[in-house]
């Protein structure tokens, strides 16, 4: 009984370490720019167009990180330690430098680091959780939502205190270092490098698989516009930071709770059914701020988008693993590339099209149409 309890404690400690890693990687490395964008618009003169390019740069870095992580034969220990330190460093540099060129580079590097943490943390932690992976995996991935909540609450505090965006970046860098300390129980370990499967090949892409990849790309395109611009949209409707500042923490809280519930839901419904219904909910969430241009509409949108983006991520990746059980990495990588292309196109469209609320509203309506069509198609083929 004692040995079993120690084993359970080790599993929980490992999952909690991974949770804090993902809080740093995603809450700060990937998404800290979102709640800081209204501050940068105010004190750094950043336009919506330049904000779109900075968002796209981070997502390009995430794509590069995801692709290179599959091929890197490095120790997870060193990759995770270096990536967490790198995220803190480039986050601090955002508050110490000026100029769009340097910011584009720094956001790209933050994207690379966040992808490396996600890939390497999940690659060696999930197998070590053994039979508890289904439950503790939810704890691990809840770090994404937790990091968004923490960064959002910090940025709301910065706004209320009248801080500059540069001070905000530097404080978030300190938070990244502090949160990384909670990951020490795992970083002190000597994790083995995950074995690669040789000889096995991912299945040839069928028409049905291409439909699934297209749905994953539509998801990337649809969710990324509010995931990049939601606080900025909220500020235009509600200038008071005590009101619009809640948009991002609510988004993160919904993501955290949805992640914890995803494992339970995916054992009771097919991946495609969960995926399809989530597309419909996400599509509705995109237009709530347009139909209800007040605090209620903003918070409803945050709940719908935040509550589905990790649910869709879980369902999509699990479906890719189901379709290629012997060597899922190649098919998961293809899904990731499709998703990354979609999420890069979102902010690029915001930057290239004429500026103004009408353009953003039009993109949200287009995203909703695509998500609803994709969701209905997923429900049509859910028994595949």
C-alpha positions in Angstrom: 0.0 0.0 0.0 2.9 2.3 0.8 4.6 1.7 -2.5 1.3 2.3 -4.3 0.7 5.6 -2.5 4.3 6.7 -3.4 3.6 5.8 -7.0 0.4 7.8 -7.0 2.2 10.7 -5.4 4.9 10.6 -8.1 2.3 10.5 -10.9 0.4 13.5 -9.4 3.7 15.4 -8.9 4.7 14.8 -12.5 1.3 16.0 -13.8 1.4 19.1 -11.6 4.9 19.9 -12.9 3.7 19.6 -16.5 0.7 21.8 -15.6 3.1 24.6 -14.5 5.3 24.1 -17.6 2.3 24.6 -19.9 1.1 27.6 -17.9 4.4 29.3 -18.7 4.6 28.0 -22.3 1.0 28.8 -23.3 -0.3 31.4 -20.9 2.8 33.6 -21.2 4.9 32.4 -24.2 2.0 31.9 -26.5 -0.9 34.1 -25.3 0.5 36.9 -23.1 0.4 39.2 -26.1 -3.4 39.0 -26.2 -4.2 40.8 -22.8 -1.2 43.1 -23.3 -2.4 44.3 -26.8 -4.8 47.0 -25.5 -1.9 48.4 -23.4 0.5 48.4 -26.4 -2.2 50.1 -28.5 -2.5 52.8 -25.8 1.2 53.5 -24.9 3.2 52.1 -27.7 1.0 53.2 -30.6 0.5 49.7 -31.9 -2.2 49.5 -34.6 -4.5 46.5 -35.1 -2.6 45.7 -38.3 0.7 45.5 -36.5 -0.9 43.6 -33.7 -2.0 41.0 -36.3 1.5 40.7 -37.7 2.9 40.2 -34.2 0.3 37.5 -33.5 1.1 35.8 -36.8 4.8 35.8 -36.0 4.2 34.0 -32.8 2.1 31.4 -34.6 4.7 30.9 -37.3 7.2 30.3 -34.5 4.8 27.7 -33.0 4.6 25.9 -36.3 8.4 25.9 -36.6 8.7 24.6 -33.1 6.1 21.8 -33.7 7.8 20.7 -36.9 11.4 20.7 -35.4 10.4 19.1 -32.1 9.4 15.9 -34.0 12.9 15.6 -35.4 15.0 16.8 -32.5 16.9 14.0 -30.7 17.6 15.9 -27.6 17.0 15.2 -23.9 13.6 16.3 -22.7 15.2 17.6 -19.6 17.4 20.0 -21.4 14.8 21.0 -24.0 12.2 21.8 -21.3 14.7 23.7 -19.1 16.1 25.7 -22.0 12.7 26.4 -23.4 11.2 27.7 -20.2 14.3 29.9 -19.6 14.1 31.1 -23.2 10.4 32.0 -22.9 11.2 34.1 -19.8 14.1 35.8 -21.6 12.3 36.8 -24.7 9.3 37.9 -22.7 11.5 40.3 -20.7 13.1 41.5 -23.9 9.7 42.6 -25.2 9.7 45.1 -22.4 13.3 46.2 -22.9 13.3 46.8 -26.7 11.4 49.0 -29.2 10.7 48.5 -32.8 8.4 46.2 -34.8 11.3 44.2 -36.3 12.7 43.1 -32.9 9.2 42.4 -31.6 8.4 40.2 -34.5 11.6 38.2 -33.9 11.0 37.9 -30.1 7.4 36.8 -30.6 8.5 34.2 -33.1 11.1 32.8 -30.7 8.4 32.7 -27.9 6.3 30.6 -30.3 9.1 28.1 -30.9 9.7 27.7 -27.2 6.0 27.2 -26.3 5.7 24.5 -29.0 8.8 22.7 -27.7 7.5 22.7 -24.1 4.1 21.4 -25.2 5.6 18.6 -27.4 8.4 17.5 -25.0 6.3 17.7 -21.8 3.5 15.6 -23.3 5.9 13.2 -25.1 7.6 11.8 -22.0 5.1 12.7 -19.2 2.0 11.1 -20.5 3.5 7.6 -21.0 4.9 7.8 -17.4 1.5 8.4 -16.0 0.5 4.9 -16.9 -3.1 3.9 -16.1 -3.7 7.4 -14.6 -3.0 9.2 -17.9 -6.7 9.7 -18.7 -7.4 11.6 -15.4 -4.0 13.2 -14.7 -3.6 14.1 -18.4 -6.4 16.6 -17.8 -4.5 18.0 -14.9 -1.4 18.4 -17.0 -3.1 20.1 -19.9 -5.2 22.3 -17.6 -2.0 24.4 -17.4 -2.9 26.0 -20.7 -6.1 27.6 -19.2 -4.4 28.2 -15.8 -1.7 30.2 -17.5 -4.2 32.3 -19.5 -6.1 33.0 -16.3 -3.0 34.1 -14.4 -1.7 36.3 -17.2 -5.1 37.8 -17.8 -5.6 38.7 -14.1 -2.1 40.2 -14.0 -2.7 42.3 -17.0 -6.0 43.5 -15.6 -4.0 44.6 -12.5 -1.5 46.4 -14.7 -4.3 48.3 -16.5 -6.0 49.3 -13.2 -2.6 50.4 -11.8 -1.8 52.5 -14.9 1.4 50.5 -15.8 3.0 50.7 -19.2 3.0 47.7 -21.5 6.8 47.5 -21.1 6.5 47.1 -17.4 3.8 44.4 -18.0 6.1 42.4 -20.2 8.9 42.5 -17.6 6.6 41.5 -14.8 5.2 38.6 -16.9 8.8 37.5 -17.5 9.4 37.3 -13.7 6.1 35.4 -13.4 7.4 32.9 -16.0 10.5 32.3 -13.9 8.6 31.9 -10.7 6.1 29.5 -12.2 8.9 27.5 -13.7 10.2 26.8 -10.2 7.0 24.7 -9.6 8.1 22.4 -12.4 11.4 21.5 -10.5 10.1 18.1 -9.3 10.0 16.9 -12.9 13.1 18.9 -14.1 15.2 17.2 -11.4 14.4 13.8 -12.9 16.3 12.2 -15.7 13.5 11.4 -18.1 14.4 8.9 -20.8 14.1 10.0 -24.4 10.9 8.6 -25.9 11.5 5.8 -28.3 10.7 6.4 -31.9 8.8 3.8 -33.9 10.7 2.8 -37.0 9.4 1.0 -39.9 5.7 1.9 -39.2 4.2 4.4 -41.5 1.3 6.8 -41.1 -1.7 5.7 -43.2 -2.1 7.2 -46.6 -4.2 10.3 -46.5 -7.7 9.4 -47.6 -10.5 11.8 -48.5 -11.9 11.5 -45.1 -8.6 12.3 -43.4 -8.3 15.3 -45.6 -11.7 16.5 -44.4 -10.6 16.1 -40.8 -7.4 18.1 -41.5 -9.4 20.8 -43.2 -11.7 20.9 -40.2 -8.7 21.3 -38.0 -7.4 24.2 -40.2 -10.9 25.9 -40.0 -10.7 25.5 -36.2 -7.3 27.3 -36.2 -8.6 30.1 -38.4 -11.8 30.6 -36.3 -10.6 30.5 -32.8 -7.4 32.6 -33.3 -9.1 35.9 -34.0 -10.7 36.2 -30.6 -7.7 34.5 -29.1 -5.6 37.3 -30.4 -8.0 40.3 -30.3 -10.7 39.6 -27.7 -9.4 42.1 -25.0 -8.8 44.7 -27.7 -12.4 44.1 -29.0 -13.7 44.3 -25.5 -11.8 47.6 -24.8 -13.5 49.2 -27.8 -16.9 48.3 -26.4 -16.1 48.9 -22.7 -13.3 51.4 -22.1 -13.2 50.7 -18.3 -10.4 48.2 -17.6 -12.4 46.9 -14.6 -14.9 45.6 -17.1 -13.1 44.7 -20.3 -10.1 43.3 -18.3 -12.3 40.3 -17.4 -12.5 39.0 -20.9 -9.2 37.1 -21.0 -9.4 35.6 -17.4 -12.9 34.3 -18.2 -11.5 32.8 -21.5 -8.8 31.0 -19.6 -11.1 29.8 -16.8 -13.4 28.3 -19.4 -10.4 26.6 -21.1 -9.2 25.2 -17.7 -12.5 23.7 -16.8 -13.1 22.3 -20.2 -9.7 20.6 -20.2 -10.4 18.9 -16.9 -13.8 17.7 -18.3 -12.5 16.7 -21.7 -11.2 13.3 -20.6 -14.6 12.4 -19.1 -16.6 13.6 -22.1 -14.3 11.8 -24.7 -15.0 8.5 -22.9 -18.7 8.9 -23.4 -18.9 10.2 -27.0 -16.8 9.8 -30.1 -14.0 12.2 -30.9 -15.8 13.4 -34.0 -19.1 14.0 -32.2 -17.3 16.1 -29.5 -15.3 17.9 -32.2 -18.4 18.7 -34.3 -20.5 20.0 -31.5 -17.6 22.1 -30.2 -17.3 23.7 -33.7 -21.0 24.7 -33.5 -20.5 26.2 -30.0 -17.3 28.0 -31.0 -19.0 29.4 -34.1 -21.8 30.9 -31.9 -19.2 32.3 -29.5 -17.5 34.3 -32.2 -20.6 36.4 -33.0 -21.9 37.0 -29.4 -19.9 40.2 -29.1 -21.4 41.4 -32.4 -25.0 40.5 -31.5 -24.6 41.7 -27.9 -22.1 44.5 -27.9 -21.9 44.7 -24.1 -20.2 43.0 -21.2 -22.6 40.0 -21.4 -21.8 39.5 -25.1 -18.1 39.7 -24.4 -18.2 37.2 -21.5 -20.5 34.8 -23.4 -18.1 34.8 -26.3 -15.1 34.3 -24.0 -16.9 31.3 -22.4 -17.8 29.7 -25.7 -14.4 30.1 -27.3 -12.4 29.4 -24.2 -14.5 26.4 -23.4 -14.1 24.7 -26.8 -10.6 25.4 -28.1 -8.9 22.9 -25.8 -11.8 20.5 -26.2 -11.3 20.6 -30.0 -7.6 20.2 -29.6 -8.0 17.1 -27.4 -10.6 15.5 -29.7 -8.6 16.3 -32.9 -5.3 14.9 -31.6 -7.0 11.8 -30.2 -8.7 11.2 -33.5 -5.4 11.5 -35.3 -3.9 9.0 -32.9 -6.8 6.6 -33.4 -6.4 6.7 -37.1 -2.6 5.9 -36.9 -2.2 3.9 -33.7 1.2 2.3 -34.6 3.1 5.6 -35.3 0.8 8.6 -34.7 3.5 11.3 -34.8 3.4 11.8 -38.5 -0.4 12.2 -38.7 -0.5 14.3 -35.6 2.2 16.5 -37.2 0.0 16.9 -40.4 -2.9 17.9 -38.2 -0.7 20.4 -36.4 0.5 21.9 -39.6 -3.1 22.3 -40.9 -4.1 23.9 -37.6 -1.0 26.2 -37.6 -1.8 27.4 -41.2 -5.3 28.3 -40.2 -4.2 30.2 -37.1 -1.6 32.1 -39.1 -4.1 33.1 -41.7 -6.4 34.7 -39.1 -4.3 37.6 -37.9 -2.7 38.0 -41.4 -6.2 38.7 -42.8 -6.8 41.2 -40.0 -3.5 42.9 -41.0 -4.0 42.9 -44.8 -7.7 43.9 -45.0 -9.0 47.4 -44.5 -8.8 48.5 -40.9 -11.9 49.0 -38.8 -14.5 47.2 -36.7 -16.5 46.3 -39.8 -13.6 44.2 -41.2 -13.2 42.3 -37.9 -16.9 41.7 -37.7 -16.9 40.4 -41.3 -14.0 38.0 -40.5 -15.9 36.7 -37.4 -19.0 36.0 -39.4 -17.0 34.2 -42.1 -15.3 32.2 -39.4 -18.7 31.3 -37.9 -20.0 30.1 -41.3 -16.9 27.9 -41.9 -17.1 26.5 -38.3 -20.8 25.6 -38.6 -20.3 24.0 -42.0 -17.3 22.1 -40.7 -19.1 21.0 -37.5 -22.1 19.7 -39.4 -19.8 17.7 -41.7 -18.0 16.3 -38.7 -21.3 15.1 -37.2 -22.2 13.6 -40.6 -19.0 11.5 -40.7 -18.8 10.9 -36.9 -19.2 7.2 -37.2 -16.1 6.9 -39.5 
